[in-house]
Amino acid sequence: MDGDTYSSTNIFIHKLIHLFIQCGDAEEVAGFGERRRNSMEWRHERAAAGSEPCSPPFRNSNLASPTNLSLVSLFASLHACCCPLTHLLNLHSTLSGILISLPIAVRDEEGPGGVGVCVLLLRLMCSRLPQDGRPVLEHLEAYLARRDGVDKALKILRYSTKLLLASPIAPKDPEVYGRLKDFDASVGSSRKAFRLGKFIQDVNVLKKTNFNTRDGFLELVATGGEGFYYFVEQFVWLVKAGLIDKRHSKRLTKISAWAEFIGYFGSVALKSIQVSIYLEQEAKLLQGMRKKAEGGISPVSEIKELQALQGKRLMKTLSIIQDLADSLLALTDIRETKGVLDNPFLLAFAGLLSALISAQKNWKNC
């Protein structure tokens, strides 16, 4: 975020606080504003002393309340979806800022949590993307206009909810717990509806594939399995919507899970080969760069090419991790027995990790 945007955002935040003071609990919100100023003064003192900026010490004992921790998870997911990979890898700085505000803004279950949520959301959304200078909200609009963008946003919401329900901070109130379970089921059905006709893109890919090569065969396994999975998922959705008898649900779910698992098997194998090719290309470039360096020539073009290759290899590696996480979920639907891999927290974490990686890839492409 540039200086002008940051300054304008802070001015707007203070105006928002004063507005809530007039409309709501003046004492509580004024306390939030005072704590926020103290937090900023503490940061400025650290910077003036030459110390590395970091989070001020927490003064609130309710940091680990379920409300605070669930909001941290939500905003971490939002930030990871809306920021480039470099920001995702440095998520700890954003989490520090969120943790500073949450114990203040969402201090109690009955406190003015809406103020803190608005402030945090404004600070995230008023920034600009470093790669093209577009406001985050404009990029988010383009992202959500895509079918995959909405699907991955729903996936993040669903597995964040699953992670919360499987964690030790899950709500103890049966009514709240039940609502979250219903929300999880509803989002799952919504995602299936968004996949209507998605198998057509896999058919188009297969039409252009040469199956006489090793990579072509693996492409057939990967894309064919994925396409068949999306095709069967339409009928699973119709079962959940009530149009097809529910007695077919178990059989259709198992067929789609097998197709998905086979597709991921081919995808992981194909991407692993591509990663090994990138590594060989990087090794050749490094060898050429050493020869140029020994001759006193600066390898500028080779450095740029190496960086591009490393970026491609990183994204391909993340894609393999995503496929492995999703294949774990598919394997759970296939297995009849329960085991270590069927732990709800592990499955929710795998689903959320897959969703964040996929959202990042879609975000960069829109």
C-alpha positions as CSV (number, residue, x, y, z in Angstrom):
1,M,0.0,0.0,0.0
2,D,1.4,3.4,-0.9
3,G,1.7,6.3,1.5
4,D,-1.3,8.3,0.2
5,T,-3.6,5.3,0.3
6,Y,-2.4,4.3,3.8
7,S,-2.9,7.8,5.1
8,S,-6.4,8.1,3.5
9,T,-7.3,4.7,4.9
10,N,-6.3,5.8,8.4
11,I,-8.2,9.0,8.2
12,F,-11.3,7.1,7.1
13,I,-10.8,4.6,9.9
14,H,-10.8,7.4,12.5
15,K,-13.9,8.9,11.0
16,L,-15.6,5.5,11.1
17,I,-14.7,5.2,14.8
18,H,-16.2,8.6,15.6
19,L,-19.3,7.7,13.6
20,F,-19.8,4.5,15.7
21,I,-19.1,6.6,18.9
22,Q,-22.1,8.7,18.0
23,C,-24.3,5.8,17.0
24,G,-23.4,3.1,19.5
25,D,-21.4,2.3,22.6
26,A,-19.3,5.4,22.9
27,E,-17.1,4.3,25.8
28,E,-16.2,0.9,24.2
29,V,-15.5,2.2,20.7
30,A,-13.5,5.2,22.1
31,G,-11.4,2.7,24.0
32,F,-10.8,0.9,20.8
33,G,-9.6,4.1,19.1
34,E,-7.3,4.9,22.0
35,R,-5.8,1.4,22.0
36,R,-5.2,1.6,18.3
37,R,-3.4,5.0,18.7
38,N,-1.3,3.5,21.5
39,S,-0.4,0.5,19.2
40,M,0.7,2.9,16.4
41,E,2.7,5.0,18.8
42,W,4.5,1.9,20.0
43,R,5.4,0.9,16.5
44,H,6.7,4.4,15.8
45,E,8.9,4.3,18.9
46,R,10.3,0.9,17.8
47,A,11.1,2.3,14.3
48,A,12.7,5.5,15.8
49,A,14.9,3.3,18.0
50,G,16.1,1.3,15.0
51,S,14.4,-1.9,16.1
52,E,12.7,-4.2,13.7
53,P,9.0,-3.5,13.6
54,C,6.9,-6.2,15.2
55,S,3.7,-6.7,17.0
56,P,3.3,-4.9,20.4
57,P,2.7,-7.0,23.5
58,F,-0.9,-8.1,23.9
59,R,-2.7,-6.6,26.8
60,N,-5.9,-8.5,26.5
61,S,-6.5,-11.9,28.1
62,N,-9.3,-12.9,25.7
63,L,-7.1,-13.3,22.6
64,A,-7.8,-17.0,22.3
65,S,-11.6,-16.6,22.4
66,P,-13.4,-18.6,19.7
67,T,-14.6,-15.4,18.0
68,N,-11.1,-13.9,17.7
69,L,-9.5,-17.1,16.4
70,S,-12.2,-17.8,13.9
71,L,-12.0,-14.3,12.6
72,V,-8.2,-14.7,12.3
73,S,-8.7,-17.8,10.2
74,L,-11.3,-16.0,8.0
75,F,-9.1,-13.0,7.3
76,A,-6.0,-15.1,6.8
77,S,-8.0,-17.0,4.1
78,L,-9.2,-13.8,2.5
79,H,-5.7,-12.3,2.5
80,A,-4.2,-15.4,0.9
81,C,-6.9,-15.4,-1.8
82,C,-6.5,-11.7,-2.6
83,C,-2.7,-11.3,-2.5
84,P,0.1,-12.5,-4.8
85,L,2.2,-15.5,-3.8
86,T,4.9,-13.3,-2.2
87,H,2.3,-12.0,0.2
88,L,0.9,-15.5,0.9
89,L,4.4,-16.6,1.9
90,N,4.8,-13.7,4.2
91,L,1.3,-14.1,5.8
92,H,2.8,-13.7,9.3
93,S,3.0,-9.9,9.0
94,T,-0.7,-9.7,8.1
95,L,-1.7,-12.1,10.9
96,S,0.3,-9.9,13.3
97,G,-1.7,-6.8,12.3
98,I,-5.0,-8.8,12.6
99,L,-4.0,-10.2,16.0
100,I,-3.2,-6.6,17.2
101,S,-6.7,-5.4,16.3
102,L,-8.8,-8.4,17.2
103,P,-8.2,-8.5,21.0
104,I,-9.2,-4.8,21.0
105,A,-12.1,-4.7,18.5
106,V,-13.6,-8.1,19.2
107,R,-12.7,-8.2,22.8
108,D,-15.9,-9.8,24.1
109,E,-18.7,-11.8,22.6
110,E,-21.0,-8.8,23.1
111,G,-18.5,-6.0,22.3
112,P,-18.6,-3.9,19.1
113,G,-17.0,-6.6,16.9
114,G,-18.6,-5.0,13.8
115,V,-16.2,-2.0,14.2
116,G,-13.1,-4.1,14.3
117,V,-14.3,-6.2,11.3
118,C,-15.0,-3.1,9.3
119,V,-11.6,-1.6,10.1
120,L,-9.8,-4.8,9.2
121,L,-11.7,-5.2,6.0
122,L,-11.1,-1.6,5.0
123,R,-7.4,-1.9,5.6
124,L,-7.2,-5.0,3.4
125,M,-9.4,-3.8,0.6
126,C,-8.1,-0.2,0.2
127,S,-4.6,-1.5,-0.8
128,R,-3.4,-1.8,-4.3
129,L,-1.8,-4.8,-6.0
130,P,2.0,-4.3,-6.5
131,Q,2.2,-6.1,-9.9
132,D,-0.3,-3.9,-11.8
133,G,-1.4,-1.1,-9.5
134,R,-5.1,-2.1,-9.7
135,P,-7.2,-1.7,-6.5
136,V,-7.9,-5.0,-4.8
137,L,-11.6,-4.5,-5.2
138,E,-11.4,-4.2,-9.0
139,H,-9.3,-7.3,-9.2
140,L,-11.7,-9.1,-6.8
141,E,-14.6,-8.2,-9.1
142,A,-12.8,-9.7,-12.1
143,Y,-11.9,-12.8,-10.0
144,L,-15.5,-13.4,-8.8
145,A,-16.8,-12.9,-12.3
146,R,-15.1,-16.2,-13.2
147,R,-16.7,-19.6,-12.5
148,D,-13.5,-20.9,-10.9
149,G,-13.1,-17.8,-8.8
150,V,-16.5,-18.2,-7.2
151,D,-15.9,-22.0,-6.8
152,K,-12.6,-21.5,-5.0
153,A,-14.0,-18.7,-2.8
154,L,-16.8,-21.1,-1.7
155,K,-14.2,-23.9,-1.2
156,I,-12.2,-21.6,1.2
157,L,-15.4,-20.8,3.1
158,R,-16.4,-24.4,3.4
159,Y,-13.1,-25.8,4.6
160,S,-12.5,-22.9,6.9
161,T,-15.8,-23.8,8.5
162,K,-14.8,-27.5,8.6
163,L,-11.5,-26.6,10.2
164,L,-13.3,-24.6,12.8
165,L,-15.8,-27.4,13.6
166,A,-12.9,-29.9,13.9
167,S,-10.7,-27.8,16.1
168,P,-10.7,-27.5,19.9
169,I,-12.2,-24.0,19.6
170,A,-15.4,-25.3,17.9
171,P,-18.6,-23.7,19.3
172,K,-20.0,-25.5,22.3
173,D,-23.5,-24.2,21.8
174,P,-25.4,-27.0,19.9
175,E,-27.5,-24.4,18.0
176,V,-24.4,-22.5,16.7
177,Y,-22.6,-25.8,15.9
178,G,-25.7,-27.0,13.9
179,R,-25.9,-23.8,12.0
180,L,-22.2,-24.1,10.9
181,K,-22.8,-27.7,9.9
182,D,-25.8,-26.6,7.8
183,F,-23.7,-23.8,6.3
184,D,-21.0,-26.4,5.4
185,A,-23.6,-28.7,3.7
186,S,-25.2,-25.7,1.8
187,V,-21.9,-24.4,0.5
188,G,-20.9,-28.0,-0.7
189,S,-24.1,-28.2,-2.7
190,S,-23.6,-24.7,-4.2
191,R,-20.1,-25.7,-5.4
192,K,-21.6,-28.7,-7.2
193,A,-24.0,-26.4,-9.0
194,F,-21.2,-24.2,-10.2
195,R,-19.6,-27.2,-11.9
196,L,-22.5,-27.7,-14.2
197,G,-21.1,-28.4,-17.7
198,K,-17.5,-28.0,-16.5
199,F,-16.5,-31.4,-18.0
200,I,-16.7,-29.8,-21.5
201,Q,-13.4,-28.0,-21.0
202,D,-11.7,-31.3,-20.3
203,V,-13.3,-32.8,-23.5
204,N,-11.9,-29.9,-25.5
205,V,-8.4,-30.5,-24.0
206,L,-8.5,-34.2,-24.9
207,K,-9.5,-33.3,-28.5
208,K,-6.1,-31.5,-28.9
209,T,-4.0,-34.1,-27.1
210,N,-1.7,-36.6,-28.9
211,F,-2.1,-39.9,-27.0
212,N,0.9,-41.6,-28.7
213,T,3.4,-40.1,-26.3
214,R,4.1,-40.7,-22.7
215,D,2.9,-37.2,-21.7
216,G,-0.1,-37.6,-23.9
217,F,-1.1,-40.8,-22.1
218,L,-0.7,-39.2,-18.7
219,E,-2.7,-36.2,-20.0
220,L,-5.5,-38.7,-21.0
221,V,-5.5,-40.2,-17.5
222,A,-5.4,-36.8,-15.7
223,T,-7.8,-34.8,-17.9
224,G,-10.1,-37.8,-18.6
225,G,-10.4,-38.7,-14.9
226,E,-11.1,-35.0,-14.1
227,G,-13.7,-34.7,-16.9
228,F,-15.5,-37.9,-15.9
229,Y,-15.5,-36.7,-12.3
230,Y,-17.1,-33.4,-13.2
231,F,-19.7,-35.2,-15.4
232,V,-20.7,-37.6,-12.6
233,E,-20.8,-34.7,-10.0
234,Q,-23.7,-33.2,-11.9
235,F,-25.8,-36.2,-11.0
236,V,-24.6,-36.1,-7.4
237,W,-25.8,-32.5,-7.3
238,L,-29.2,-33.5,-8.8
239,V,-29.4,-36.2,-6.0
240,K,-28.8,-33.5,-3.3
241,A,-31.3,-31.2,-5.1
242,G,-33.9,-33.9,-4.8
243,L,-34.4,-34.5,-8.5
244,I,-32.8,-38.0,-8.4
245,D,-33.7,-40.6,-5.8
246,K,-31.2,-40.5,-2.8
247,R,-30.7,-44.2,-2.9
248,H,-28.3,-43.5,-5.8
249,S,-26.2,-41.1,-3.8
250,K,-23.7,-43.5,-2.3
251,R,-22.9,-45.2,-5.7
252,L,-22.6,-42.0,-7.6
253,T,-20.4,-40.5,-4.9
254,K,-18.0,-43.5,-5.0
255,I,-17.8,-43.4,-8.8
256,S,-17.0,-39.7,-8.8
257,A,-14.4,-40.2,-6.1
258,W,-12.7,-43.0,-8.1
259,A,-12.6,-40.8,-11.2
260,E,-11.2,-37.9,-9.2
261,F,-8.5,-40.0,-7.6
262,I,-7.4,-41.5,-10.9
263,G,-7.3,-38.0,-12.4
264,Y,-5.1,-36.8,-9.6
265,F,-2.8,-39.8,-10.0
266,G,-2.2,-38.9,-13.7
267,S,-1.9,-35.2,-12.9
268,V,0.7,-35.7,-10.2
269,A,2.7,-38.0,-12.4
270,L,2.6,-35.5,-15.3
271,K,3.5,-32.5,-13.2
272,S,6.4,-34.4,-11.5
273,I,7.9,-35.0,-14.9
274,Q,7.5,-31.3,-15.8
275,V,9.2,-30.3,-12.5
276,S,12.2,-32.6,-13.3
277,I,12.4,-31.0,-16.8
278,Y,12.5,-27.6,-15.2
279,L,15.3,-28.8,-12.8
280,E,17.4,-30.0,-15.7
281,Q,16.9,-26.7,-17.6
282,E,17.9,-24.8,-14.5
283,A,21.1,-26.9,-14.1
284,K,22.1,-26.2,-17.7
285,L,21.5,-22.5,-17.2
286,L,23.6,-22.4,-14.0
287,Q,26.4,-24.2,-15.8
288,G,26.3,-21.6,-18.6
289,M,26.2,-18.8,-16.1
290,R,29.4,-20.2,-14.4
291,K,31.2,-20.3,-17.7
292,K,30.2,-16.7,-18.5
293,A,31.2,-15.5,-15.0
294,E,34.6,-17.2,-15.4
295,G,35.1,-15.3,-18.7
296,G,34.2,-12.0,-17.0
297,I,30.8,-11.7,-18.8
298,S,27.7,-10.8,-16.8
299,P,24.9,-13.4,-17.4
300,V,22.0,-10.9,-17.3
301,S,19.7,-12.7,-19.7
302,E,20.4,-16.1,-18.1
303,I,19.5,-14.7,-14.7
304,K,16.1,-13.6,-15.9
305,E,15.5,-16.9,-17.6
306,L,16.5,-18.7,-14.5
307,Q,14.1,-16.7,-12.4
308,A,11.3,-17.4,-14.8
309,L,12.0,-21.1,-14.7
310,Q,12.2,-21.1,-10.9
311,G,8.8,-19.3,-10.8
312,K,7.2,-21.9,-13.1
313,R,8.7,-24.8,-11.0
314,L,7.4,-23.3,-7.8
315,M,3.9,-23.0,-9.2
316,K,4.0,-26.5,-10.6
317,T,5.2,-27.8,-7.2
318,L,2.4,-26.0,-5.4
319,S,0.0,-27.6,-8.0
320,I,1.3,-31.0,-7.1
321,I,0.8,-30.3,-3.4
322,Q,-2.8,-29.2,-4.2
323,D,-3.4,-32.4,-6.1
324,L,-2.1,-34.5,-3.3
325,A,-4.3,-32.7,-0.8
326,D,-7.4,-33.2,-3.0
327,S,-6.5,-36.9,-3.6
328,L,-6.5,-37.4,0.1
329,L,-10.1,-36.1,0.2
330,A,-11.1,-38.4,-2.7
331,L,-9.4,-41.4,-1.0
332,T,-11.6,-40.7,2.1
333,D,-14.7,-41.0,-0.1
334,I,-13.5,-44.2,-1.6
335,R,-12.5,-46.0,1.7
336,E,-15.2,-47.8,3.6
337,T,-13.2,-48.1,6.9
338,K,-12.0,-45.2,9.1
339,G,-8.3,-44.7,9.9
340,V,-5.7,-42.1,10.6
341,L,-6.1,-40.4,7.3
342,D,-9.8,-39.8,8.0
343,N,-9.1,-37.4,10.8
344,P,-11.6,-34.5,10.3
345,F,-9.0,-31.8,11.2
346,L,-6.5,-33.3,8.8
347,L,-9.0,-33.5,6.0
348,A,-10.2,-29.9,6.6
349,F,-6.7,-28.6,6.6
350,A,-6.0,-30.5,3.3
351,G,-9.1,-29.0,1.7
352,L,-8.2,-25.5,2.9
353,L,-4.6,-25.8,1.7
354,S,-5.8,-26.9,-1.7
355,A,-8.4,-24.1,-1.9
356,L,-5.8,-21.4,-1.1
357,I,-3.3,-22.7,-3.7
358,S,-6.0,-22.9,-6.4
359,A,-7.3,-19.5,-5.5
360,Q,-3.8,-18.1,-5.8
361,K,-3.4,-19.5,-9.3
362,N,-6.8,-18.3,-10.4
363,W,-6.1,-14.8,-8.9
364,K,-2.9,-14.4,-10.9
365,N,-4.7,-15.3,-14.2
366,C,-7.5,-12.7,-13.9
